[in-house]
Structures are given as C-alpha cells and as structure tokens.
Amino acid sequence: MRRKILIGTVLLTFGLSACSSGGGNKAPDDPVPAHPPQAAHKSAPDAQGNTDDPLALGKPVQTDGSPSRVPGGGPLELTPTDVVYAKGGTGPYTKARNGLFAVISVKEKATRAAPAAQAVSLDGGGWKWVAPDGRATDSGSGNGAAIVQGGGHGNIVQPGTYDLTQVAFDIPEAARGGTLMFLDARGHIFRWKVPAKDSGPGAAELARKVRDDLT
C-alpha cells in the first residue's frame, strides 16, 4: 500500500511540473514596433491658409486684420496674383538701390461685416521678400515702398468689398524667384513661391503701370 501511495505522489508531482513548464508555449506579448508611425505631412491649408510648403500665386489666405489701422476691424483675405520685375528709374525715389524691383499685385477682401486692413509693422506684421539663399527684405527697405501707392500697405477695405493693391521690394538681381511672406496681426505667417520672371494673369497690365510709375 505504501508503495502505491509513493508512486501516485511521484506521478502527481510530475504532472504539476509539466503544467507549469507548459508556460513556455504562451504567446508572446505584442511586439513593440521598431519605428513608431510618424504624423502625416500637412498638405492641406489650415484655418488661416498655412501649409508646410509655400503656396502658388493666386492662392488666397485669411489673415487677421490690423488693429492699429482699424480698431475692432475684421479679417482680411489676401491673394497675391501677379509679379513683375523692373530695373527702376533714375530719380532718387524711383531708382532700385539694390538693382531690381519686384512688384506684386495683391487682391485684398473684407470677408465679414466689418472693415479691415493689412497688418503693418506697428502690429508686428507686414510683407517680406525672402531670397533663394534665405535673405529677407522688408517691403520698406530701399525704394520698395516709394514706388507703390500707400507704401505697399494696401487700403482700408469696407465689408463685402475688395480692391487691388501692390507691394514692392528693392532687391538684388540674385533674389529673383524668391518667396513672398506676410505676417498678420496675430503672428500667423503666410508664404507664396514667386516665379523668377513676370507671371500672372494681370502681369502685362501691371508691367505697364510699373513702367509709367517709374518714368
């Protein structure tokens, strides 16, 4: 009888050991990926029109208007449409001090029931030209502001209306084909890639206007 009890105990112990060693067949935890997924590249504009890459001329953006020029004013839609390059005139205010003028036509539209105007330096905003090598030029640098109406700051636009204005930059020849940049009153940055030659549906008319203004 004692022999049978001992044999049974041995068999029971062996069976328990087998069950516990069976844990080696447990499915492993889900593996951790070696390279976690990255966020998708932002290709669509955000609420203000920003994208990861500069926009093409003709693409509108929604900007926060100037509180210094229109207290309590609304937003302003800006659309650069055309670019022309000009060597400049010979007068003290028509000569391109850096060798070349880049002149951009801009459509500005008040999109809500309030007047609006472009942000200016007093608001911490305004226009810049960024050369292919990264050098930035303000619209007020050189004679850029002198050759366009209103110094390139646009007009006060009434609700539901739009107008056409210009902004100009006094730049070196090597800065052709740069990037147009606008900073609005809340620090939003907007960029457009500008061709290195006259471009846009109204470029011919703009070129005639610039030529007349410089003579």
C-alpha positions in Angstrom: 0.0 0.0 0.0 2.8 2.4 0.9 4.5 1.7 -2.4 1.3 2.6 -4.3 1.0 5.9 -2.4 4.6 6.9 -3.2 4.1 6.1 -6.9 0.9 8.2 -7.0 2.7 11.1 -5.3 5.5 11.0 -7.9 3.1 10.9 -10.8 1.1 13.8 -9.4 4.3 15.9 -8.9 5.4 15.2 -12.4 2.1 16.2 -13.8 2.1 19.6 -12.0 5.7 20.2 -13.2 4.6 19.5 -16.7 1.7 22.0 -16.4 3.9 24.8 -15.0 6.6 24.2 -17.7 3.9 24.5 -20.3 4.0 28.2 -19.8 6.8 28.2 -22.3 4.2 27.8 -25.0 2.4 31.1 -24.0 2.0 33.5 -26.9 4.5 36.4 -26.5 3.2 39.9 -25.9 2.5 42.1 -28.9 5.9 43.2 -30.3 6.8 46.9 -30.0 7.3 48.4 -33.5 10.9 49.3 -34.2 9.9 52.6 -35.8 6.6 54.2 -34.5 4.4 55.7 -37.1 5.0 59.3 -37.9 2.4 62.1 -38.4 1.3 62.6 -41.9 2.8 65.5 -43.8 0.4 68.5 -43.7 -0.5 69.1 -47.3 -3.9 70.9 -46.9 -4.0 74.5 -45.7 -5.0 75.1 -42.1 -7.7 77.6 -41.0 -5.5 80.6 -42.0 -4.3 79.0 -45.2 -0.9 77.9 -43.9 0.8 74.9 -45.4 4.1 73.2 -44.9 5.2 74.5 -48.3 4.8 77.9 -50.0 1.6 78.4 -51.9 1.4 79.3 -55.6 0.5 82.9 -56.6 -3.3 83.1 -56.9 -3.9 81.2 -53.7 -5.9 83.2 -51.0 -5.3 83.2 -47.3 -7.4 84.5 -44.4 -5.4 87.0 -42.2 -6.1 88.8 -39.0 -6.5 92.5 -39.9 -4.7 95.5 -38.5 -6.0 96.6 -35.0 -3.9 99.8 -35.3 -5.4 100.9 -38.6 -8.9 99.6 -38.0 -9.7 99.2 -34.3 -12.2 96.4 -33.9 -11.9 95.6 -37.6 -12.4 92.1 -39.1 -10.2 89.6 -41.0 -8.8 90.3 -44.4 -8.4 87.8 -47.3 -5.2 88.4 -49.2 -4.4 86.9 -52.7 -1.1 87.8 -54.4 -1.9 87.4 -58.1 0.9 88.7 -60.3 4.6 89.6 -60.2 6.7 91.8 -62.5 10.4 92.8 -62.2 11.7 96.2 -63.2 15.1 97.8 -63.2 13.8 101.1 -61.9 14.1 104.7 -62.9 16.8 107.3 -62.5 15.2 109.6 -59.9 16.1 109.5 -56.2 12.8 107.6 -55.3 12.4 105.5 -58.5 15.9 104.0 -58.7 16.3 100.5 -57.4 19.0 100.9 -54.9 19.8 97.2 -54.8 19.4 96.8 -58.6 15.9 95.4 -59.1 12.3 96.0 -58.1 9.9 93.0 -57.6 6.3 94.3 -57.7 3.4 92.1 -56.6 -0.3 92.7 -57.2 -2.4 91.8 -54.2 -6.2 91.4 -54.0 -7.5 92.3 -50.5 -11.0 91.4 -49.5 -13.0 92.1 -46.3 -14.8 88.8 -45.6 -17.0 89.8 -42.7 -19.3 92.6 -41.7 -16.5 94.9 -40.6 -13.9 96.9 -42.4 -10.4 95.6 -42.4 -6.8 96.5 -43.4 -3.5 94.7 -43.8 -1.3 94.3 -40.7 1.7 96.6 -40.7 4.9 96.9 -38.6 3.1 98.7 -35.8 1.0 95.5 -35.4 4.1 93.3 -35.6 3.2 92.3 -39.2 3.8 93.2 -42.8 5.4 91.9 -46.0 8.9 90.4 -46.7 10.7 89.0 -49.7 12.9 86.0 -48.9 15.6 85.4 -51.5 16.6 81.8 -52.6 19.5 82.0 -50.2 17.3 82.9 -47.3 18.0 86.6 -47.0 14.8 88.5 -46.0 14.0 92.1 -47.3 11.2 94.2 -45.8 8.9 96.0 -48.2 10.1 99.3 -46.7 13.7 98.6 -47.5 15.4 100.7 -50.2 12.9 102.3 -52.5 10.4 99.5 -52.5 7.7 101.4 -50.5 8.3 104.6 -52.5 7.1 103.2 -55.9 3.7 101.9 -54.9 0.6 103.7 -53.6 0.3 103.7 -49.8 3.7 102.4 -49.3 2.6 98.8 -50.1 0.3 98.6 -47.1 -3.0 98.4 -49.0 -6.2 100.2 -48.1 -8.9 100.1 -45.6 -11.4 97.7 -47.2 -15.1 98.0 -46.5 -17.3 95.0 -45.6 -18.2 92.8 -48.6 -15.8 94.6 -51.0 -12.3 94.1 -52.3 -9.7 96.1 -54.0 -6.3 95.6 -55.8 -3.1 97.0 -54.4 0.6 96.4 -54.8 3.6 95.7 -52.6 7.2 96.2 -53.9 10.6 95.1 -52.9 14.0 96.7 -53.7 16.2 93.6 -54.1 19.4 92.4 -55.9 19.2 90.5 -59.1 20.1 87.3 -57.4 17.0 87.4 -55.3 14.7 86.8 -58.2 12.4 83.8 -57.8 12.1 84.2 -54.0 9.3 83.6 -51.5 6.7 86.2 -50.7 6.0 86.3 -46.9 3.2 88.0 -44.9 2.9 88.2 -41.2 -0.5 89.1 -39.8 -1.5 90.9 -36.6 -1.6 87.6 -34.6 1.7 86.2 -35.8 0.4 83.9 -38.5 2.9 83.5 -41.3 1.9 83.0 -44.9 4.2 82.2 -47.8 3.9 82.1 -51.6 6.5 80.9 -54.1 7.2 83.6 -56.7 8.4 82.8 -60.2 11.7 84.3 -61.4 10.1 86.1 -64.3 6.9 88.2 -64.9 3.9 85.9 -64.2 0.2 86.0 -63.5 -3.0 86.8 -65.5 -2.5 90.6 -64.9 1.2 90.8 -65.3 1.2 92.7 -68.6 -1.1 95.4 -67.2 0.9 95.5 -64.0 4.1 95.9 -66.0 2.6 98.9 -67.9 1.6 100.5 -64.6 5.0 100.0 -63.1 6.8 101.4 -66.2 4.6 104.5 -66.0 5.2 105.0 -62.3 9.0 104.7 -62.8 9.2 107.3 -65.6 
